[in-house]
Amino acid sequence: GFANYIRIFDPLYLQVIGRSLFFAVSSTIICLILGFPVAYWIAQRAPWRWRNLLLIGFILPLWTSSLLRSYAWITILRPTGLLNSILSSFSLPTLDVLNTSPAVLIGMSYSLLPYMVLILYATLEKLDKRLLEAAADLGANPVQTFWKVTVPQTLTGIAAASFLVFITAFGDFINPELLGGASSMTAARLVYNQFLGATQNWGFGSALSMTIILVVSMAIALLIKFGEATPKQ
């Protein structure tokens, strides 16, 4: 019913959707910041014979269950976990990270970083080195070369990787459920509660599901439009 869609605009549910967008955007930015240097080094700096091995190293976590990866982070981030054990050994104050938003971002970024690296690697591998050499001959320093030569040539790959990570993060259920606790309710968890939780409100759950599909569809449309526009520039 239409009333279920109106209900989504309740401030409580808007806050949940906003939190989902925050996690998706933040994890995308984190993956881009961490993934671009790694992909660039593998594509342009690493010895050719090691590139495939390095890529496999990033793919290996994807061969394990996302559930197991989240439980591994629980083991690391819990109060008596590996992180606090290391901090205690150096007489540093311990951190209460588990069941917080930073824990969710850590889990999401770790899970989605391989996608970012693989897509950026495929783009950076095709980077025209002659343009980099020409920029250097014309007096450009490394920072200028990066922003005016490297980034424009890889915008399509950056957009594709960013939208893929965003779409996956926005619909992620496992990391917020296991690492975030009750304070990190997201749209995917809210949909789960409507169908399989105590609420059992399938109509509202369907409206929320359609909202998620709409957001993802808009992201895909932007990706298609951006990808078509970039080569023409």
N, CA, C and O of each residue as an XYZ file, in Angstrom:
932
protein
N       0.807     -1.188      0.000
C       0.000      0.000      0.000
C       0.850      1.251      0.000
O       2.009      1.234      0.413
N       0.249      2.356     -0.477
C       0.968      3.622     -0.559
C       1.350      4.138      0.822
O       2.335      4.863      0.968
N       0.572      3.765      1.836
C       0.860      4.234      3.194
C       2.212      3.735      3.685
O       2.863      4.399      4.491
N       2.635      2.576      3.207
C       3.936      2.048      3.624
C       5.083      2.901      3.090
O       6.111      3.049      3.751
N       4.906      3.462      1.892
C       5.934      4.348      1.344
C       5.962      5.680      2.089
O       7.027      6.263      2.294
N       4.782      6.158      2.492
C       4.734      7.390      3.286
C       5.425      7.179      4.619
O       6.064      8.091      5.144
N       5.302      5.991      5.164
C       5.895      5.683      6.470
C       7.413      5.786      6.443
O       8.039      6.051      7.470
N       8.010      5.577      5.266
C       9.472      5.642      5.144
C       9.979      7.032      5.505
O      11.113      7.179      5.962
N       9.136      8.071      5.300
C       9.563      9.446      5.567
C       9.488      9.805      7.044
O       9.736     10.951      7.420
N       9.153      8.842      7.872
C       9.234      9.060      9.312
C      10.694      9.353      9.680
O      11.595      8.673      9.188
N      10.941     10.343     10.528
C      12.339     10.701     10.859
C      13.175      9.518     11.329
O      14.376      9.471     11.066
N      12.561      8.566     12.019
C      13.304      7.405     12.499
C      13.844      6.575     11.342
O      15.001      6.157     11.363
N      13.008      6.335     10.328
C      13.426      5.511      9.193
C      14.319      6.296      8.240
O      15.206      5.723      7.606
N      14.092      7.593      8.136
C      15.006      8.411      7.344
C      16.408      8.404      7.940
O      17.401      8.432      7.213
N      16.481      8.365      9.265
C      17.785      8.286      9.924
C      18.480      6.964      9.596
O      19.697      6.924      9.412
N      17.697      5.884      9.525
C      18.269      4.584      9.186
C      18.803      4.587      7.754
O      19.909      4.113      7.496
N      18.005      5.129      6.823
C      18.452      5.207      5.431
C      19.668      6.118      5.313
O      20.607      5.815      4.576
N      19.650      7.238      6.044
C      20.803      8.128      6.030
C      22.053      7.452      6.560
O      23.150      7.676      6.049
N      21.890      6.619      7.590
C      23.043      5.893      8.122
C      23.578      4.901      7.086
O      24.791      4.727      6.960
N      22.680      4.255      6.349
C      23.109      3.339      5.295
C      23.897      4.077      4.223
O      24.926      3.587      3.757
N      23.419      5.250      3.833
C      24.140      6.056      2.849
C      25.498      6.498      3.392
O      26.487      6.523      2.660
N      25.539      6.844      4.667
C      26.810      7.243      5.286
C      27.821      6.101      5.241
O      28.977      6.309      4.873
N      27.389      4.896      5.614
C      28.290      3.746      5.571
C      28.760      3.475      4.144
O      29.935      3.189      3.916
N      27.832      3.567      3.178
C      28.178      3.268      1.794
C      29.170      4.291      1.244
O      30.167      3.920      0.626
N      28.900      5.575      1.468
C      29.785      6.624      0.954
C      31.143      6.573      1.656
O      32.183      6.687      1.008
N      31.133      6.404      2.970
C      32.391      6.397      3.728
C      33.257      5.213      3.340
O      34.462      5.368      3.141
N      32.661      4.025      3.229
C      33.452      2.849      2.853
C      33.973      2.987      1.426
O      35.065      2.508      1.121
N      33.206      3.636      0.546
C      33.681      3.866     -0.819
C      34.900      4.785     -0.819
O      35.881      4.520     -1.514
N      34.836      5.857     -0.045
C      35.969      6.794      0.036
C      37.195      6.098      0.630
O      38.310      6.269      0.137
N      36.985      5.313      1.689
C      38.105      4.600      2.311
C      38.742      3.633      1.328
O      39.966      3.577      1.213
N      37.913      2.866      0.615
C      38.439      1.898     -0.353
C      39.181      2.601     -1.481
O      40.197      2.098     -1.959
N      38.681      3.766     -1.916
C      39.353      4.501     -2.990
C      40.705      5.028     -2.519
O      41.697      4.940     -3.242
N      40.740      5.576     -1.303
C      41.993      6.117     -0.774
C      43.028      5.011     -0.582
O      44.210      5.209     -0.865
N      42.591      3.857     -0.104
C      43.525      2.751      0.115
C      43.811      1.972     -1.162
O      44.930      1.503     -1.371
N      42.810      1.837     -2.007
C      42.944      0.965     -3.167
C      43.694      1.577     -4.328
O      44.394      0.867     -5.050
N      43.563      2.901     -4.529
C      44.215      3.516     -5.689
C      45.741      3.398     -5.621
O      46.347      2.987     -6.611
N      46.395      3.739     -4.497
C      47.854      3.580     -4.465
C      48.298      2.134     -4.668
O      49.299      1.865     -5.332
N      47.536      1.208     -4.082
C      47.899     -0.208     -4.230
C      47.764     -0.643     -5.684
O      48.665     -1.278     -6.232
N      46.635     -0.300     -6.311
C      46.424     -0.680     -7.711
C      47.460     -0.021     -8.616
O      47.943     -0.642     -9.562
N      47.802      1.234     -8.330
C      48.802      1.927     -9.143
C      50.160      1.267     -9.004
O      50.872      1.091     -9.992
N      50.521      0.903     -7.787
C      51.826      0.267     -7.588
C      51.896     -1.088     -8.291
O      52.905     -1.419     -8.913
N      50.814     -1.872     -8.188
C      50.823     -3.180     -8.839
C      50.867     -3.025    -10.353
O      51.587     -3.758    -11.031
N      50.097     -2.070    -10.891
C      49.991     -1.929    -12.342
C      51.213     -1.273    -12.967
O      51.567     -1.588    -14.103
N      51.872     -0.355    -12.235
C      52.919      0.446    -12.845
C      54.308      0.230    -12.254
O      55.310      0.456    -12.931
N      54.373     -0.200    -11.011
C      55.664     -0.269    -10.336
C      56.134     -1.682    -10.028
O      57.334     -1.957    -10.057
N      55.209     -2.571     -9.735
C      55.598     -3.930     -9.333
C      56.194     -4.684    -10.516
O      55.771     -4.469    -11.651
N      57.169     -5.564    -10.277
C      57.712     -6.387    -11.358
C      56.617     -7.213    -12.020
O      55.696     -7.696    -11.361
N      56.734     -7.365    -13.329
C      55.681     -8.040    -14.086
C      55.427     -9.451    -13.554
O      54.273     -9.876    -13.494
N      56.462    -10.182    -13.171
C      56.288    -11.571    -12.743
C      55.554    -11.696    -11.413
O      55.061    -12.771    -11.071
N      55.478    -10.579    -10.651
C      54.811    -10.620     -9.361
C      53.382    -10.100     -9.412
O      52.653    -10.229     -8.429
N      52.967     -9.523    -10.514
C      51.663     -8.853    -10.542
C      50.510     -9.829    -10.334
O      49.614     -9.579     -9.528
N      50.538    -10.923    -11.054
C      49.447    -11.895    -10.900
C      49.384    -12.440     -9.483
O      48.300    -12.648     -8.938
N      50.551    -12.673     -8.885
C      50.578    -13.182     -7.520
C      50.016    -12.159     -6.541
O      49.287    -12.513     -5.615
N      50.355    -10.895     -6.748
C      49.825     -9.843     -5.874
C      48.320     -9.702     -6.024
O      47.616     -9.493     -5.036
N      47.820     -9.814     -7.240
C      46.375     -9.748     -7.457
C      45.659    -10.913     -6.801
O      44.589    -10.745     -6.215
N      46.250    -12.094     -6.900
C      45.658    -13.256     -6.238
C      45.601    -13.035     -4.733
O      44.651    -13.451     -4.070
N      46.639    -12.368     -4.195
C      46.630    -12.075     -2.771
C      45.444    -11.220     -2.356
O      44.925    -11.374     -1.251
N      45.006    -10.313     -3.241
C      43.829     -9.495     -2.938
C      42.537    -10.260     -3.176
O      41.523     -9.983     -2.534
N      42.566    -11.219     -4.093
C      41.357    -11.976     -4.395
C      41.083    -13.050     -3.347
O      39.930    -13.420     -3.124
N      42.127    -13.550     -2.707
C      41.974    -14.666     -1.765
C      40.892    -14.442     -0.714
O      40.121    -15.366     -0.455
N      40.790    -13.257     -0.092
C      39.714    -13.082      0.895
C      38.319    -13.281      0.324
O      37.400    -13.646      1.057
N      38.146    -13.048     -0.972
C      36.832    -13.228     -1.585
C      36.464    -14.698     -1.706
O      35.295    -15.023     -1.913
N      37.441    -15.594     -1.579
C      37.159    -17.016     -1.663
C      36.603    -17.573     -0.356
O      36.146    -18.715     -0.309
N      36.641    -16.780      0.685
C      36.077    -17.211      1.966
C      34.726    -16.540      2.177
O      34.413    -15.537      1.535
N      33.944    -17.092      3.065
C      32.616    -16.562      3.332
C      32.713    -15.182      3.981
O      33.563    -14.949      4.841
N      31.835    -14.271      3.562
C      31.787    -12.950      4.186
C      31.420    -13.053      5.660
O      31.802    -12.205      6.466
N      30.688    -14.084      5.998
C      30.340    -14.309      7.403
C      31.583    -14.628      8.224
O      31.743    -14.132      9.339
N      32.463    -15.461      7.667
C      33.700    -15.811      8.375
C      34.604    -14.591      8.518
O      35.260    -14.418      9.544
N      34.637    -13.750      7.491
C      35.474    -12.545      7.569
C      34.964    -11.602      8.655
O      35.759    -10.978      9.358
N      33.646    -11.494      8.794
C      33.089    -10.636      9.846
C      33.394    -11.203     11.226
O      33.725    -10.457     12.147
N      33.283    -12.513     11.370
C      33.609    -13.129     12.657
C      35.085    -12.969     12.986
O      35.459    -12.859     14.154
N      35.925    -12.958     11.950
C      37.352    -12.727     12.194
C      37.576    -11.327     12.758
O      38.398    -11.141     13.655
N      36.849    -10.347     12.236
C      36.976     -8.988     12.764
C      36.410     -8.879     14.175
O      36.892     -8.079     14.976
N      35.401     -9.672     14.482
C      34.908     -9.701     15.867
C      36.011    -10.164     16.798
O      36.200     -9.605     17.878
N      36.739    -11.189     16.374
C      37.847    -11.696     17.179
C      38.928    -10.643     17.370
O      39.554    -10.578     18.427
N      39.147     -9.825     16.359
C      40.192     -8.797     16.436
C      39.743     -7.601     17.265
O      40.526     -7.062     18.047
N      38.484     -7.178     17.102
C      38.033     -5.914     17.676
C      37.359     -6.033     19.034
O      37.142     -5.014     19.691
N      37.027     -7.220     19.472
C      36.338     -7.346     20.762
C      37.258     -6.891     21.905
O      38.477     -6.848     21.737
N      36.679     -6.553     23.062
C      37.491     -6.002     24.168
C      38.683     -6.856     24.554
O      39.721     -6.326     24.950
N      38.551     -8.170     24.444
C      39.677     -9.054     24.771
C      40.343     -9.611     23.518
O      41.011    -10.644     23.564
N      40.151     -8.914     22.397
C      40.649     -9.413     21.129
C      42.095     -9.053     20.850
O      42.819     -8.554     21.712
N      42.493     -9.327     19.602
C      43.883     -9.154     19.196
C      44.313     -7.695     19.266
O      45.421     -7.401     19.715
N      43.456     -6.779     18.831
C      43.824     -5.365     18.808
C      44.159     -4.851     20.202
O      45.209     -4.242     20.408
N      43.281     -5.093     21.143
C      43.523     -4.615     22.501
C      44.669     -5.355     23.177
O      45.346     -4.794     24.038
N      44.890     -6.602     22.798
C      46.039     -7.338     23.348
C      47.347     -6.695     22.914
O      48.282     -6.578     23.706
N      47.410     -6.278     21.649
C      48.620     -5.615     21.158
C      48.798     -4.260     21.837
O      49.906     -3.904     22.238
N      47.703     -3.503     21.966
C      47.792     -2.200     22.625
C      48.225     -2.347     24.077
O      49.022     -1.551     24.574
N      47.703     -3.359     24.755
C      48.070     -3.577     26.158
C      49.530     -3.956     26.300
O      50.185     -3.568     27.267
N      50.045     -4.716     25.334
C      51.445     -5.132     25.411
C      52.398     -3.944     25.294
O      53.532     -4.009     25.771
N      51.941     -2.851     24.659
C      52.748     -1.637     24.543
C      52.329     -0.576     25.561
O      52.717      0.588     25.457
N      51.531     -0.995     26.547
C      51.053     -0.102     27.612
C      50.249      1.078     27.070
O      50.308      2.184     27.607
N      49.508      0.827     26.014
C      48.655      1.844     25.412
C      47.205      1.610     25.844
O      46.834      0.479     26.158
N      46.382      2.661     25.865
C      44.981      2.473     26.253
C      44.234      1.610     25.240
O      44.449      1.728     24.034
N      43.369      0.756     25.734
C      42.604     -0.130     24.865
C      41.433      0.634     24.237
O      41.052      1.713     24.692
N      40.883      0.044     23.191
C      39.805      0.674     22.431
C      38.553     -0.189     22.492
O      38.623     -1.415     22.419
N      37.421      0.465     22.626
C      36.133     -0.217     22.604
C      35.510      0.021     21.233
O      34.686      0.921     21.069
N      35.902     -0.787     20.249
C      35.527     -0.555     18.855
C      34.329     -1.384     18.436
O      33.486     -0.917     17.671
N      34.247     -2.606     18.930
C      33.175     -3.497     18.495
C      31.808     -2.906     18.841
O      31.638     -2.246     19.866
N      30.838     -3.162     17.957
C      29.466     -2.648     18.104
C      29.411     -1.130     17.994
O      28.625     -0.473     18.677
N      30.251     -0.585     17.132
C      30.250      0.845     16.856
C      30.295      1.060     15.336
O      30.538      0.124     14.575
N      30.061      2.282     14.918
C      30.121      2.605     13.486
C      31.509      2.393     12.886
O      31.599      1.893     11.765
N      32.614      2.754     13.585
C      33.933      2.472     13.017
C      34.156      0.987     12.736
O      34.822      0.641     11.761
N      33.611      0.106     13.576
C      33.756     -1.332     13.331
C      33.045     -1.729     12.044
O      33.555     -2.552     11.284
N      31.878     -1.153     11.793
C      31.159     -1.438     10.553
C      31.965     -0.970      9.352
O      32.070     -1.690      8.358
N      32.529      0.217      9.430
C      33.328      0.747      8.326
C      34.571     -0.100      8.080
O      34.968     -0.316      6.934
N      35.181     -0.575      9.158
C      36.350     -1.448      8.999
C      35.966     -2.727      8.270
O      36.647     -3.144      7.333
N      34.868     -3.351      8.705
C      34.431     -4.596      8.072
C      34.041     -4.400      6.624
O      34.411     -5.206      5.770
N      33.293     -3.336      6.329
C      32.885     -3.065      4.952
C      34.092     -2.771      4.058
O      34.204     -3.307      2.956
N      34.987     -1.920      4.542
C      36.149     -1.539      3.737
C      37.026     -2.745      3.448
O      37.528     -2.901      2.335
N      37.212     -3.594      4.443
C      38.026     -4.787      4.239
C      37.384     -5.717      3.208
O      38.072     -6.281      2.356
N      36.061     -5.871      3.293
C      35.369     -6.794      2.391
C      35.338     -6.280      0.960
O      35.387     -7.076      0.022
N      35.257     -4.965      0.774
C      35.055     -4.399     -0.557
C      36.332     -3.873     -1.199
O      36.333     -3.556     -2.389
N      37.409     -3.776     -0.444
C      38.665     -3.272     -1.003
C      39.159     -4.084     -2.205
O      39.651     -3.483     -3.160
N      39.052     -5.426     -2.209
C      39.515     -6.170     -3.399
C      38.807     -5.763     -4.673
O      39.439     -5.716     -5.729
N      37.500     -5.462     -4.614
C      36.800     -5.023     -5.817
C      37.374     -3.713     -6.343
O      37.568     -3.544     -7.546
N      37.641     -2.794     -5.426
C      38.212     -1.506     -5.818
C      39.573     -1.708     -6.473
O      39.845     -1.120     -7.519
N      40.423     -2.524     -5.878
C      41.775     -2.727     -6.393
C      41.737     -3.387     -7.768
O      42.469     -2.978     -8.668
N      40.901     -4.392     -7.938
C      40.867     -5.127     -9.210
C      40.407     -4.237    -10.363
O      40.994     -4.266    -11.444
N      39.358     -3.446    -10.133
C      38.851     -2.592    -11.204
C      39.845     -1.480    -11.521
O      40.083     -1.178    -12.691
N      40.426     -0.869    -10.491
C      41.412      0.186    -10.731
C      42.658     -0.368    -11.412
O      43.255      0.298    -12.257
N      43.052     -1.591    -11.042
C      44.213     -2.198    -11.685
C      43.976     -2.371    -13.183
O      44.859     -2.088    -13.992
N      42.778     -2.837    -13.550
C      42.464     -3.025    -14.965
C      42.534     -1.714    -15.732
O      42.894     -1.702    -16.909
N      42.190     -0.605    -15.070
C      42.264      0.709    -15.720
C      43.690      1.248    -15.745
O      44.148      1.750    -16.772
N      44.388      1.146    -14.628
C      45.739      1.706    -14.539
C      46.734      0.927    -15.381
O      47.751      1.478    -15.802
N      46.457     -0.347    -15.633
C      47.362     -1.136    -16.461
C      47.420     -0.603    -17.891
O      48.423     -0.766    -18.587
N      46.326      0.037    -18.321
C      46.253      0.577    -19.675
C      46.689      2.040    -19.737
O      46.545      2.692    -20.771
N      47.210      2.540    -18.650
C      47.631      3.940    -18.602
C      48.732      4.203    -19.630
O      49.708      3.457    -19.713
N      48.564      5.263    -20.404
C      49.540      5.612    -21.442
C      50.750      6.280    -20.789
O      50.682      7.441    -20.385
N      51.845      5.550    -20.689
C      53.035      6.073    -20.035
C      53.684      7.208    -20.822
O      54.424      8.021    -20.268
N      53.398      7.251    -22.109
C      53.992      8.325    -22.914
C      53.501      9.695    -22.449
O      54.240     10.678    -22.502
N      52.244      9.752    -21.992
C      51.722     11.013    -21.489
C      52.393     11.405    -20.178
O      52.625     12.585    -19.917
N      52.702     10.410    -19.359
C      53.414     10.691    -18.113
C      54.809     11.222    -18.409
O      55.270     12.166    -17.767
N      55.479     10.613    -19.383
C      56.812     11.071    -19.753
C      56.765     12.471    -20.370
O      57.647     13.295    -20.131
N      55.729     12.725    -21.162
C      55.592     14.049    -21.775
C      55.346     15.120    -20.718
O      55.881     16.225    -20.805
N      54.536     14.784    -19.724
C      54.279     15.747    -18.648
C      55.560     16.055    -17.876
O      55.816     17.203    -17.513
N      56.362     15.019    -17.631
C      57.625     15.232    -16.922
C      58.579     16.089    -17.756
O      59.268     16.958    -17.222
N      58.614     15.837    -19.084
C      59.494     16.629    -19.959
C      59.071     18.089    -19.994
O      59.903     18.977    -20.180
N      57.774     18.339    -19.813
C      57.266     19.715    -19.842
C      57.364     20.409    -18.497
O      56.903     21.540    -18.340
N      57.965     19.732    -17.526
C      58.225     20.374    -16.240
C      57.213     20.088    -15.153
O      57.278     20.703    -14.088
N      56.285     19.184    -15.376
C      55.289     18.867    -14.346
C      55.928     18.027    -13.250
O      56.678     17.091    -13.529
N      55.625     18.368    -11.999
C      56.111     17.544    -10.889
C      55.187     16.347    -10.712
O      54.127     16.305    -11.337
N      55.552     15.371     -9.881
C      54.722     14.170     -9.731
C      53.284     14.456     -9.318
O      52.366     13.780     -9.784
N      53.069     15.452     -8.448
C      51.703     15.761     -8.015
C      50.879     16.301     -9.180
O      49.731     15.898     -9.369
N      51.460     17.214     -9.962
C      50.758     17.755    -11.124
C      50.482     16.666    -12.156
O      49.407     16.627    -12.755
N      51.445     15.795    -12.355
C      51.251     14.696    -13.302
C      50.115     13.783    -12.858
O      49.329     13.309    -13.678
N      50.039     13.543    -11.550
C      48.988     12.656    -11.033
C      47.607     13.253    -11.282
O      46.714     12.572    -11.785
N      47.432     14.532    -10.929
C      46.098     15.142    -11.006
C      45.705     15.509    -12.429
O      44.519     15.490    -12.758
N      46.671     15.844    -13.282
C      46.330     16.324    -14.613
C      46.477     15.272    -15.714
O      45.993     15.464    -16.829
N      47.149     14.162    -15.397
C      47.353     13.130    -16.416
C      46.775     11.787    -15.961
O      45.966     11.180    -16.662
N      47.203     11.332    -14.774
C      46.788     10.007    -14.328
C      45.293      9.949    -14.015
O      44.582      9.075    -14.511
N      44.825     10.879    -13.196
C      43.421     10.849    -12.788
C      42.465     10.989    -13.968
O      41.519     10.205    -14.055
N      42.658     11.959    -14.897
C      41.733     12.049    -16.039
C      41.680     10.776    -16.878
O      40.624     10.437    -17.414
N      42.803     10.064    -17.000
C      42.816      8.848    -17.792
C      42.119      7.679    -17.095
O      41.725      6.711    -17.745
N      41.970      7.770    -15.795
C      41.399      6.658    -15.038
C      40.035      6.995    -14.433
O      39.542      6.253    -13.583
N      39.422      8.094    -14.854
C      38.142      8.489    -14.266
C      37.070      7.421    -14.451
O      36.271      7.181    -13.545
N      37.046      6.784    -15.606
C      36.044      5.750    -15.849
C      36.208      4.592    -14.873
O      35.227      4.105    -14.311
N      37.439      4.156    -14.675
C      37.683      3.067    -13.730
C      37.376      3.467    -12.308
O      36.832      2.673    -11.542
N      37.723      4.711    -11.938
C      37.415      5.201    -10.591
C      35.912      5.216    -10.374
O      35.432      4.804     -9.319
N      35.163      5.692    -11.370
C      33.700      5.738    -11.245
C      33.121      4.334    -11.136
O      32.267      4.075    -10.288
N      33.585      3.428    -11.995
C      33.052      2.058    -11.970
C      33.325      1.385    -10.633
O      32.434      0.768    -10.048
N      34.558      1.504    -10.152
C      34.907      0.873     -8.880
C      34.145      1.505     -7.722
O      33.674      0.801     -6.828
N      34.023      2.821     -7.735
C      33.345      3.520     -6.640
C      31.866      3.163     -6.582
O      31.329      2.917     -5.502
N      31.209      3.133     -7.724
C      29.791      2.800     -7.733
C      29.563      1.346     -7.353
O      28.582      1.034     -6.679
N      30.455      0.446     -7.775
C      30.304     -0.955     -7.390
C      30.424     -1.122     -5.886
O      29.630     -1.832     -5.269
N      31.421     -0.465     -5.291
C      31.593     -0.535     -3.840
C      30.401      0.107     -3.132
O      29.904     -0.434     -2.144
N      29.941      1.252     -3.629
C      28.801      1.935     -3.013
C      27.554      1.063     -3.031
O      26.870      0.921     -2.017
N      27.261      0.479     -4.191
C      26.061     -0.349     -4.315
C      26.123     -1.547     -3.375
O      25.140     -1.872     -2.709
N      27.276     -2.199     -3.324
C      27.418     -3.368     -2.460
C      27.344     -2.978     -0.989
O      26.726     -3.679     -0.187
N      27.971     -1.860     -0.634
C      27.977     -1.424      0.766
C      26.582     -0.999      1.218
O      26.192     -1.261      2.356
N      25.830     -0.346      0.335
C      24.502      0.129      0.718
C      23.571     -1.028      1.061
O      22.718     -0.899      1.939
N      23.729     -2.149      0.378
C      22.883     -3.302      0.658
C      23.505     -4.324      1.591
O      22.950     -5.406      1.783
N      24.653     -3.996      2.175
C      25.332     -4.952      3.056
C      24.512     -5.199      4.318
O      23.996     -4.264      4.930
N      24.401     -6.458      4.693
C      23.650     -6.833      5.892
C      24.554     -7.417      6.966
O      24.364     -7.146      8.152
N      25.539     -8.217      6.563
C      26.316     -9.006      7.522
C      27.187     -8.120      8.407
O      27.172     -8.266      9.629
N      27.946     -7.203      7.804
C      28.848     -6.374      8.609
C      28.116     -5.489      9.609
O      28.517     -5.456     10.772
N      27.059     -4.765      9.221
C      26.328     -3.995     10.238
C      25.692     -4.870     11.307
O      25.621     -4.475     12.471
N      25.230     -6.052     10.922
C      24.575     -6.934     11.882
C      25.553     -7.475     12.915
O      25.243     -7.511     14.106
N      26.730     -7.895     12.466
C      27.680     -8.551     13.373
C      28.622     -7.562     14.049
O      29.011     -7.778     15.197
N      28.993     -6.491     13.373
C      29.996     -5.574     13.908
C      29.402     -4.290     14.469
O      30.057     -3.599     15.250
N      28.173     -3.962     14.085
C      27.617     -2.678     14.468
C      26.744     -2.680     15.694
O      26.639     -1.658     16.372
N      26.115     -3.792     16.001
C      25.228     -3.821     17.149
C      23.935     -3.065     16.882
O      23.642     -2.687     15.748
N      23.179     -2.852     17.930
C      21.860     -2.216     17.809
C      21.952     -0.764     17.381
O      21.005     -0.239     16.797
N      23.063     -0.101     17.655
C      23.191      1.324     17.340
C      23.507      1.571     15.871
O      23.533      2.724     15.441
N      23.749      0.528     15.095
C      24.118      0.684     13.687
C      23.056      0.056     12.783
O      23.386     -0.679     11.852
N      21.810      0.341     13.053
C      20.727     -0.152     12.213
C      20.817      0.454     10.822
O      20.950      1.669     10.676
N      20.744     -0.390      9.803
C      20.802      0.059      8.418
C      19.526     -0.369      7.694
O      18.692     -1.088      8.244
N      19.394      0.089      6.445
C      18.193     -0.232      5.675
C      18.076     -1.728      5.441
O      16.975     -2.273      5.517
N      19.182     -2.406      5.158
C      19.137     -3.851      4.916
C      18.701     -4.604      6.179
O      17.908     -5.542      6.101
N      19.218     -4.196      7.327
C      18.811     -4.832      8.585
C      17.356     -4.543      8.897
O      16.657     -5.398      9.441
N      16.895     -3.354      8.562
C      15.502     -2.995      8.804
C      14.575     -3.841      7.934
O      13.518     -4.274      8.392
N      14.966     -4.075      6.685
C      14.175     -4.950      5.820
C      14.117     -6.359      6.398
O      13.058     -6.986      6.420
N      15.254     -6.849      6.862
C      15.299     -8.183      7.478
C      14.345     -8.269      8.667
O      13.639     -9.264      8.826
N      14.321     -7.241      9.491
C      13.444     -7.253     10.671
C      11.969     -7.277     10.281
O      11.145     -7.879     10.968
N      11.643     -6.601      9.150
C      10.248     -6.560      8.735
C       9.763     -7.916      8.228
O       8.586     -8.244      8.372
N      10.651     -8.700      7.640
C      10.246     -9.982      7.078
C      10.457    -11.153      8.035
O       9.593    -12.021      8.161
N      11.613    -11.174      8.709
C      11.984    -12.344      9.502
C      12.131    -12.043     10.982
O      12.355    -12.958     11.774
N      12.012    -10.788     11.372
C      12.131    -10.429     12.779
C      10.800    -10.486     13.485
O       9.844    -11.103     13.015
N      10.762     -9.824     14.631
C       9.544     -9.857     15.445
C       8.438     -8.990     14.862
O       7.265     -9.190     15.177
N       8.801     -8.019     14.008
C       7.804     -7.088     13.488
C       6.825     -7.764     12.540
O       5.612     -7.602     12.675
N       7.353     -8.527     11.571
C       6.526     -9.250     10.595
C       5.581     -8.311      9.846
O       4.389     -8.594      9.728
N       6.107     -7.203      9.344
C       5.323     -6.259      8.548
C       5.837     -6.334      7.114
O       6.713     -5.565      6.716
N       5.290     -7.254      6.355
C       5.799     -7.506      5.012
C       5.533     -6.337      4.066
O       6.329     -6.090      3.160
N       4.439     -5.620      4.259
C       4.141     -4.482      3.398
C       5.180     -3.389      3.526
O       5.663     -2.865      2.522
N       5.531     -3.038      4.765
C       6.546     -2.017      4.990
C       7.914     -2.521      4.543
O       8.716     -1.761      4.001
N       8.176     -3.814      4.774
C       9.442     -4.381      4.311
C       9.577     -4.322      2.802
O      10.667     -4.079      2.285
N       8.471     -4.543      2.085
C       8.500     -4.451      0.619
C       8.753     -3.017      0.167
O       9.494     -2.787     -0.789
N       8.138     -2.052      0.854
C       8.364     -0.648      0.508
C       9.824     -0.267      0.724
O      10.411      0.440     -0.095
N      10.409     -0.735      1.823
C      11.825     -0.464      2.076
C      12.706     -1.123      1.020
O      13.692     -0.534      0.577
N      12.356     -2.330      0.621
C      13.127     -3.032     -0.402
C      13.090     -2.269     -1.719
O      14.112     -2.140     -2.394
N      11.916     -1.764     -2.084
C      11.812     -0.985     -3.315
C      12.617      0.304     -3.221
O      13.165      0.767     -4.222
N      12.693      0.886     -2.032
C      13.504      2.089     -1.850
C      14.982      1.790     -2.078
O      15.689      2.563     -2.725
N      15.440      0.665     -1.541
C      16.837      0.256     -1.754
C      17.096      0.015     -3.238
O      18.121      0.437     -3.772
N      16.159     -0.668     -3.902
C      16.309     -0.920     -5.339
C      16.373      0.390     -6.113
O      17.142      0.511     -7.067
N      15.570      1.373     -5.708
C      15.569      2.676     -6.384
C      16.916      3.364     -6.232
O      17.453      3.896     -7.204
N      17.470      3.359     -5.021
C      18.775      3.994     -4.795
C      19.853      3.309     -5.619
O      20.686      3.975     -6.233
N      19.841      1.977     -5.633
C      20.836      1.230     -6.400
C      20.672      1.491     -7.893
O      21.661      1.630     -8.613
N      19.423      1.559     -8.362
C      19.172      1.822     -9.781
C      19.680      3.200    -10.177
O      20.239      3.370    -11.260
N      19.489      4.182     -9.307
C      20.005      5.526     -9.586
C      21.528      5.509     -9.673
O      22.111      6.177    -10.527
N      22.177      4.742     -8.784
C      23.636      4.643     -8.821
C      24.102      3.996    -10.119
O      25.089      4.435    -10.709
N      23.400      2.955    -10.569
C      23.770      2.291    -11.819
C      23.561      3.224    -13.005
O      24.372      3.248    -13.930
N      22.465      3.999    -12.980
C      22.208      4.944    -14.061
C      23.306      6.005    -14.133
O      23.748      6.372    -15.221
N      23.740      6.492    -12.979
C      24.823      7.469    -12.951
C      26.119      6.859    -13.476
O      26.887      7.516    -14.179
N      26.347      5.611    -13.130
C      27.552      4.938    -13.608
C      27.539      4.826    -15.125
O      28.553      5.081    -15.775
N      26.384      4.442    -15.701
C      26.282      4.308    -17.155
C      26.472      5.666    -17.831
O      27.186      5.780    -18.828
N      25.824      6.689    -17.279
C      25.934      8.021    -17.859
C      27.358      8.544    -17.763
O      27.877      9.116    -18.721
N      27.994      8.350    -16.610
C      29.362      8.825    -16.424
C      30.312      8.080    -17.343
O      31.207      8.680    -17.937
N      30.120      6.784    -17.460
C      30.996      5.983    -18.307
C      30.891      6.346    -19.769
O      31.876      6.266    -20.503
N      29.688      6.752    -20.211
C      29.534      7.152    -21.603
C      30.080      8.547    -21.859
O      30.555      8.856    -22.952
N      30.001      9.410    -20.799
C      30.420     10.799    -20.996
C      31.923     10.974    -20.932
O      32.473     11.861    -21.585
N      32.600     10.134    -20.151
C      34.029     10.324    -19.928
C      34.875     10.232    -21.205
O      35.736     11.089    -21.400
N      34.678      9.235    -22.088
C      35.521      9.159    -23.264
C      35.351     10.349    -24.202
O      36.251     10.642    -24.990
N      34.207     11.044    -24.134
C      33.978     12.145    -25.049
C      34.708     13.408    -24.617
O      34.905     14.313    -25.428
N      35.112     13.485    -23.356
C      35.685     14.722    -22.839
C      37.097     14.933    -23.389
O      37.744     15.928    -23.063
